[in-house]
Amino acid sequence: MIKTGDKVYYYQTMNRVGTVVEIITERNNQLTVGGTSEARVFVRVEYPEGDIITYRRGDIQKNFD
């Protein structure tokens, strides 16, 4: 589970490691035949260069180095 302050990387750029600064949950009220769909979770990552980028939760991995 990823929390604020964890070191993470985006799966397509594993050489760039950043820090989680915010976790955003967006509710989805769309009704489908099977019921309502899940809430979307986004993670805002700050890199040492100063860039802040928002990724979907499933697109980032925790860095253990």
Phi and psi restraints in degrees (range 20) as a CNS / XPLOR table:
assign (resid 1 and name C) (resid 2 and name N)
       (resid 2 and name CA) (resid 2 and name C) 1.0 -93.6 20.0 2
assign (resid 2 and name N) (resid 2 and name CA)
       (resid 2 and name C) (resid 3 and name N) 1.0 134.6 20.0 2
assign (resid 2 and name C) (resid 3 and name N)
       (resid 3 and name CA) (resid 3 and name C) 1.0 -125.7 20.0 2
assign (resid 3 and name N) (resid 3 and name CA)
       (resid 3 and name C) (resid 4 and name N) 1.0 166.8 20.0 2
assign (resid 3 and name C) (resid 4 and name N)
       (resid 4 and name CA) (resid 4 and name C) 1.0 -61.2 20.0 2
assign (resid 4 and name N) (resid 4 and name CA)
       (resid 4 and name C) (resid 5 and name N) 1.0 132.9 20.0 2
assign (resid 4 and name C) (resid 5 and name N)
       (resid 5 and name CA) (resid 5 and name C) 1.0 97.5 20.0 2
assign (resid 5 and name N) (resid 5 and name CA)
       (resid 5 and name C) (resid 6 and name N) 1.0 -10.6 20.0 2
assign (resid 5 and name C) (resid 6 and name N)
       (resid 6 and name CA) (resid 6 and name C) 1.0 -73.5 20.0 2
assign (resid 6 and name N) (resid 6 and name CA)
       (resid 6 and name C) (resid 7 and name N) 1.0 149.6 20.0 2
assign (resid 6 and name C) (resid 7 and name N)
       (resid 7 and name CA) (resid 7 and name C) 1.0 -85.6 20.0 2
assign (resid 7 and name N) (resid 7 and name CA)
       (resid 7 and name C) (resid 8 and name N) 1.0 126.7 20.0 2
assign (resid 7 and name C) (resid 8 and name N)
       (resid 8 and name CA) (resid 8 and name C) 1.0 -137.3 20.0 2
assign (resid 8 and name N) (resid 8 and name CA)
       (resid 8 and name C) (resid 9 and name N) 1.0 166.6 20.0 2
assign (resid 8 and name C) (resid 9 and name N)
       (resid 9 and name CA) (resid 9 and name C) 1.0 -140.5 20.0 2
assign (resid 9 and name N) (resid 9 and name CA)
       (resid 9 and name C) (resid 10 and name N) 1.0 152.3 20.0 2
assign (resid 9 and name C) (resid 10 and name N)
       (resid 10 and name CA) (resid 10 and name C) 1.0 -80.3 20.0 2
assign (resid 10 and name N) (resid 10 and name CA)
       (resid 10 and name C) (resid 11 and name N) 1.0 138.8 20.0 2
assign (resid 10 and name C) (resid 11 and name N)
       (resid 11 and name CA) (resid 11 and name C) 1.0 -62.9 20.0 2
assign (resid 11 and name N) (resid 11 and name CA)
       (resid 11 and name C) (resid 12 and name N) 1.0 -22.0 20.0 2
assign (resid 11 and name C) (resid 12 and name N)
       (resid 12 and name CA) (resid 12 and name C) 1.0 -90.9 20.0 2
assign (resid 12 and name N) (resid 12 and name CA)
       (resid 12 and name C) (resid 13 and name N) 1.0 -14.8 20.0 2
assign (resid 12 and name C) (resid 13 and name N)
       (resid 13 and name CA) (resid 13 and name C) 1.0 -132.2 20.0 2
assign (resid 13 and name N) (resid 13 and name CA)
       (resid 13 and name C) (resid 14 and name N) 1.0 73.4 20.0 2
assign (resid 13 and name C) (resid 14 and name N)
       (resid 14 and name CA) (resid 14 and name C) 1.0 -68.5 20.0 2
assign (resid 14 and name N) (resid 14 and name CA)
       (resid 14 and name C) (resid 15 and name N) 1.0 -18.9 20.0 2
assign (resid 14 and name C) (resid 15 and name N)
       (resid 15 and name CA) (resid 15 and name C) 1.0 -79.8 20.0 2
assign (resid 15 and name N) (resid 15 and name CA)
       (resid 15 and name C) (resid 16 and name N) 1.0 -12.1 20.0 2
assign (resid 15 and name C) (resid 16 and name N)
       (resid 16 and name CA) (resid 16 and name C) 1.0 -101.3 20.0 2
assign (resid 16 and name N) (resid 16 and name CA)
       (resid 16 and name C) (resid 17 and name N) 1.0 113.3 20.0 2
assign (resid 16 and name C) (resid 17 and name N)
       (resid 17 and name CA) (resid 17 and name C) 1.0 -107.9 20.0 2
assign (resid 17 and name N) (resid 17 and name CA)
       (resid 17 and name C) (resid 18 and name N) 1.0 130.8 20.0 2
assign (resid 17 and name C) (resid 18 and name N)
       (resid 18 and name CA) (resid 18 and name C) 1.0 -127.7 20.0 2
assign (resid 18 and name N) (resid 18 and name CA)
       (resid 18 and name C) (resid 19 and name N) 1.0 -179.0 20.0 2
assign (resid 18 and name C) (resid 19 and name N)
       (resid 19 and name CA) (resid 19 and name C) 1.0 -116.4 20.0 2
assign (resid 19 and name N) (resid 19 and name CA)
       (resid 19 and name C) (resid 20 and name N) 1.0 135.4 20.0 2
assign (resid 19 and name C) (resid 20 and name N)
       (resid 20 and name CA) (resid 20 and name C) 1.0 -71.3 20.0 2
assign (resid 20 and name N) (resid 20 and name CA)
       (resid 20 and name C) (resid 21 and name N) 1.0 125.3 20.0 2
assign (resid 20 and name C) (resid 21 and name N)
       (resid 21 and name CA) (resid 21 and name C) 1.0 -108.5 20.0 2
assign (resid 21 and name N) (resid 21 and name CA)
       (resid 21 and name C) (resid 22 and name N) 1.0 -21.4 20.0 2
assign (resid 21 and name C) (resid 22 and name N)
       (resid 22 and name CA) (resid 22 and name C) 1.0 -160.1 20.0 2
assign (resid 22 and name N) (resid 22 and name CA)
       (resid 22 and name C) (resid 23 and name N) 1.0 143.5 20.0 2
assign (resid 22 and name C) (resid 23 and name N)
       (resid 23 and name CA) (resid 23 and name C) 1.0 -116.4 20.0 2
assign (resid 23 and name N) (resid 23 and name CA)
       (resid 23 and name C) (resid 24 and name N) 1.0 124.3 20.0 2
assign (resid 23 and name C) (resid 24 and name N)
       (resid 24 and name CA) (resid 24 and name C) 1.0 -114.5 20.0 2
assign (resid 24 and name N) (resid 24 and name CA)
       (resid 24 and name C) (resid 25 and name N) 1.0 127.8 20.0 2
assign (resid 24 and name C) (resid 25 and name N)
       (resid 25 and name CA) (resid 25 and name C) 1.0 -109.8 20.0 2
assign (resid 25 and name N) (resid 25 and name CA)
       (resid 25 and name C) (resid 26 and name N) 1.0 124.2 20.0 2
assign (resid 25 and name C) (resid 26 and name N)
       (resid 26 and name CA) (resid 26 and name C) 1.0 -113.2 20.0 2
assign (resid 26 and name N) (resid 26 and name CA)
       (resid 26 and name C) (resid 27 and name N) 1.0 119.4 20.0 2
assign (resid 26 and name C) (resid 27 and name N)
       (resid 27 and name CA) (resid 27 and name C) 1.0 -73.1 20.0 2
assign (resid 27 and name N) (resid 27 and name CA)
       (resid 27 and name C) (resid 28 and name N) 1.0 145.2 20.0 2
assign (resid 27 and name C) (resid 28 and name N)
       (resid 28 and name CA) (resid 28 and name C) 1.0 -122.4 20.0 2
assign (resid 28 and name N) (resid 28 and name CA)
       (resid 28 and name C) (resid 29 and name N) 1.0 111.5 20.0 2
assign (resid 28 and name C) (resid 29 and name N)
       (resid 29 and name CA) (resid 29 and name C) 1.0 -95.7 20.0 2
assign (resid 29 and name N) (resid 29 and name CA)
       (resid 29 and name C) (resid 30 and name N) 1.0 20.1 20.0 2
assign (resid 29 and name C) (resid 30 and name N)
       (resid 30 and name CA) (resid 30 and name C) 1.0 -72.3 20.0 2
assign (resid 30 and name N) (resid 30 and name CA)
       (resid 30 and name C) (resid 31 and name N) 1.0 129.2 20.0 2
assign (resid 30 and name C) (resid 31 and name N)
       (resid 31 and name CA) (resid 31 and name C) 1.0 -99.6 20.0 2
assign (resid 31 and name N) (resid 31 and name CA)
       (resid 31 and name C) (resid 32 and name N) 1.0 127.7 20.0 2
assign (resid 31 and name C) (resid 32 and name N)
       (resid 32 and name CA) (resid 32 and name C) 1.0 -118.3 20.0 2
assign (resid 32 and name N) (resid 32 and name CA)
       (resid 32 and name C) (resid 33 and name N) 1.0 179.0 20.0 2
assign (resid 32 and name C) (resid 33 and name N)
       (resid 33 and name CA) (resid 33 and name C) 1.0 -62.1 20.0 2
assign (resid 33 and name N) (resid 33 and name CA)
       (resid 33 and name C) (resid 34 and name N) 1.0 -34.8 20.0 2
assign (resid 33 and name C) (resid 34 and name N)
       (resid 34 and name CA) (resid 34 and name C) 1.0 -86.7 20.0 2
assign (resid 34 and name N) (resid 34 and name CA)
       (resid 34 and name C) (resid 35 and name N) 1.0 2.3 20.0 2
assign (resid 34 and name C) (resid 35 and name N)
       (resid 35 and name CA) (resid 35 and name C) 1.0 118.0 20.0 2
assign (resid 35 and name N) (resid 35 and name CA)
       (resid 35 and name C) (resid 36 and name N) 1.0 -162.8 20.0 2
assign (resid 35 and name C) (resid 36 and name N)
       (resid 36 and name CA) (resid 36 and name C) 1.0 -82.6 20.0 2
assign (resid 36 and name N) (resid 36 and name CA)
       (resid 36 and name C) (resid 37 and name N) 1.0 154.6 20.0 2
assign (resid 36 and name C) (resid 37 and name N)
       (resid 37 and name CA) (resid 37 and name C) 1.0 -92.6 20.0 2
assign (resid 37 and name N) (resid 37 and name CA)
       (resid 37 and name C) (resid 38 and name N) 1.0 167.7 20.0 2
assign (resid 37 and name C) (resid 38 and name N)
       (resid 38 and name CA) (resid 38 and name C) 1.0 -72.4 20.0 2
assign (resid 38 and name N) (resid 38 and name CA)
       (resid 38 and name C) (resid 39 and name N) 1.0 162.9 20.0 2
assign (resid 38 and name C) (resid 39 and name N)
       (resid 39 and name CA) (resid 39 and name C) 1.0 -73.6 20.0 2
assign (resid 39 and name N) (resid 39 and name CA)
       (resid 39 and name C) (resid 40 and name N) 1.0 148.8 20.0 2
assign (resid 39 and name C) (resid 40 and name N)
       (resid 40 and name CA) (resid 40 and name C) 1.0 -94.1 20.0 2
assign (resid 40 and name N) (resid 40 and name CA)
       (resid 40 and name C) (resid 41 and name N) 1.0 140.0 20.0 2
assign (resid 40 and name C) (resid 41 and name N)
       (resid 41 and name CA) (resid 41 and name C) 1.0 -117.7 20.0 2
assign (resid 41 and name N) (resid 41 and name CA)
       (resid 41 and name C) (resid 42 and name N) 1.0 127.6 20.0 2
assign (resid 41 and name C) (resid 42 and name N)
       (resid 42 and name CA) (resid 42 and name C) 1.0 -119.1 20.0 2
assign (resid 42 and name N) (resid 42 and name CA)
       (resid 42 and name C) (resid 43 and name N) 1.0 149.8 20.0 2
assign (resid 42 and name C) (resid 43 and name N)
       (resid 43 and name CA) (resid 43 and name C) 1.0 -124.3 20.0 2
assign (resid 43 and name N) (resid 43 and name CA)
       (resid 43 and name C) (resid 44 and name N) 1.0 128.0 20.0 2
assign (resid 43 and name C) (resid 44 and name N)
       (resid 44 and name CA) (resid 44 and name C) 1.0 -95.8 20.0 2
assign (resid 44 and name N) (resid 44 and name CA)
       (resid 44 and name C) (resid 45 and name N) 1.0 122.9 20.0 2
assign (resid 44 and name C) (resid 45 and name N)
       (resid 45 and name CA) (resid 45 and name C) 1.0 -115.4 20.0 2
assign (resid 45 and name N) (resid 45 and name CA)
       (resid 45 and name C) (resid 46 and name N) 1.0 132.9 20.0 2
assign (resid 45 and name C) (resid 46 and name N)
       (resid 46 and name CA) (resid 46 and name C) 1.0 -108.0 20.0 2
assign (resid 46 and name N) (resid 46 and name CA)
       (resid 46 and name C) (resid 47 and name N) 1.0 129.1 20.0 2
assign (resid 46 and name C) (resid 47 and name N)
       (resid 47 and name CA) (resid 47 and name C) 1.0 -97.2 20.0 2
assign (resid 47 and name N) (resid 47 and name CA)
       (resid 47 and name C) (resid 48 and name N) 1.0 159.2 20.0 2
assign (resid 47 and name C) (resid 48 and name N)
       (resid 48 and name CA) (resid 48 and name C) 1.0 -58.4 20.0 2
assign (resid 48 and name N) (resid 48 and name CA)
       (resid 48 and name C) (resid 49 and name N) 1.0 -25.9 20.0 2
assign (resid 48 and name C) (resid 49 and name N)
       (resid 49 and name CA) (resid 49 and name C) 1.0 -73.2 20.0 2
assign (resid 49 and name N) (resid 49 and name CA)
       (resid 49 and name C) (resid 50 and name N) 1.0 -10.4 20.0 2
assign (resid 49 and name C) (resid 50 and name N)
       (resid 50 and name CA) (resid 50 and name C) 1.0 104.0 20.0 2
assign (resid 50 and name N) (resid 50 and name CA)
       (resid 50 and name C) (resid 51 and name N) 1.0 -6.7 20.0 2
assign (resid 50 and name C) (resid 51 and name N)
       (resid 51 and name CA) (resid 51 and name C) 1.0 -70.3 20.0 2
assign (resid 51 and name N) (resid 51 and name CA)
       (resid 51 and name C) (resid 52 and name N) 1.0 140.1 20.0 2
assign (resid 51 and name C) (resid 52 and name N)
       (resid 52 and name CA) (resid 52 and name C) 1.0 -122.1 20.0 2
assign (resid 52 and name N) (resid 52 and name CA)
       (resid 52 and name C) (resid 53 and name N) 1.0 118.6 20.0 2
assign (resid 52 and name C) (resid 53 and name N)
       (resid 53 and name CA) (resid 53 and name C) 1.0 -126.4 20.0 2
assign (resid 53 and name N) (resid 53 and name CA)
       (resid 53 and name C) (resid 54 and name N) 1.0 141.6 20.0 2
assign (resid 53 and name C) (resid 54 and name N)
       (resid 54 and name CA) (resid 54 and name C) 1.0 -102.6 20.0 2
assign (resid 54 and name N) (resid 54 and name CA)
       (resid 54 and name C) (resid 55 and name N) 1.0 127.8 20.0 2
assign (resid 54 and name C) (resid 55 and name N)
       (resid 55 and name CA) (resid 55 and name C) 1.0 -122.2 20.0 2
assign (resid 55 and name N) (resid 55 and name CA)
       (resid 55 and name C) (resid 56 and name N) 1.0 158.4 20.0 2
assign (resid 55 and name C) (resid 56 and name N)
       (resid 56 and name CA) (resid 56 and name C) 1.0 -71.9 20.0 2
assign (resid 56 and name N) (resid 56 and name CA)
       (resid 56 and name C) (resid 57 and name N) 1.0 147.4 20.0 2
assign (resid 56 and name C) (resid 57 and name N)
       (resid 57 and name CA) (resid 57 and name C) 1.0 -58.1 20.0 2
assign (resid 57 and name N) (resid 57 and name CA)
       (resid 57 and name C) (resid 58 and name N) 1.0 -36.5 20.0 2
assign (resid 57 and name C) (resid 58 and name N)
       (resid 58 and name CA) (resid 58 and name C) 1.0 -74.0 20.0 2
assign (resid 58 and name N) (resid 58 and name CA)
       (resid 58 and name C) (resid 59 and name N) 1.0 -9.4 20.0 2
assign (resid 58 and name C) (resid 59 and name N)
       (resid 59 and name CA) (resid 59 and name C) 1.0 -95.9 20.0 2
assign (resid 59 and name N) (resid 59 and name CA)
       (resid 59 and name C) (resid 60 and name N) 1.0 -3.3 20.0 2
assign (resid 59 and name C) (resid 60 and name N)
       (resid 60 and name CA) (resid 60 and name C) 1.0 -117.5 20.0 2
assign (resid 60 and name N) (resid 60 and name CA)
       (resid 60 and name C) (resid 61 and name N) 1.0 155.4 20.0 2
assign (resid 60 and name C) (resid 61 and name N)
       (resid 61 and name CA) (resid 61 and name C) 1.0 -127.8 20.0 2
assign (resid 61 and name N) (resid 61 and name CA)
       (resid 61 and name C) (resid 62 and name N) 1.0 150.3 20.0 2
assign (resid 61 and name C) (resid 62 and name N)
       (resid 62 and name CA) (resid 62 and name C) 1.0 -77.9 20.0 2
assign (resid 62 and name N) (resid 62 and name CA)
       (resid 62 and name C) (resid 63 and name N) 1.0 139.8 20.0 2
assign (resid 62 and name C) (resid 63 and name N)
       (resid 63 and name CA) (resid 63 and name C) 1.0 -99.8 20.0 2
assign (resid 63 and name N) (resid 63 and name CA)
       (resid 63 and name C) (resid 64 and name N) 1.0 129.4 20.0 2
assign (resid 63 and name C) (resid 64 and name N)
       (resid 64 and name CA) (resid 64 and name C) 1.0 -108.5 20.0 2
assign (resid 64 and name N) (resid 64 and name CA)
       (resid 64 and name C) (resid 65 and name N) 1.0 10.8 20.0 2
